[in-house]
Amino acid sequence: PIYVEAGKAQGIIVWNADRLSRNSVDTGRLIYLFDLGKLQEIVTPSQVFKNTPNDKFLLNLLCSQAKLENDNKGINVKRGLKAKCERGIYPAPAPTGYMNDKYAERGNKTVLPDPERFDLVRKIFDWMLSGLYTVPQIRIKSHKELGLTMPNGKMIGHNSLYYIFTNPFYYGKFEYPLKSGNWYKGVHKPMITEE
């Protein structure tokens, strides 16, 4: 549509009309370009839409149907994530010390202890709970003594450590979505007790 608005093109070739719009603003923009005479036709492998009332109505209908499908997918995804949470399955990337189960059946992919990092992260909790170390000291100590790194190989950051030490996931609970007030008891193995 940018080239059409600028007068550099008068038509659009697209695989399917529903690829042109996922919202009412984009659909209205296409119809408006037809009304202005800047857009002459939209060509798909199975159909050509021209600047006629019937073609514009059909294009509007097809784009509206695409929006409906897109909106329904969003609702279904949210419903699926909520159902997963209600079963105690954390529906997001696993925190440090854990890993997502890549091999479980879709919808049942749980969070498992990371065999490389679980015990290391548990050790840094012990250091923190001892009261002998600050978070910056734990950061250095965890790298030098334990070789704890993030999955990308870099040294764990200060923010990551503060996140670990304040994240209820480590004692078996999680909030999803964040700041929603919706709390769930996870089926994952807790690393520490709530106390």
Disulfide bonds with the S-S distance in Angstrom:
none
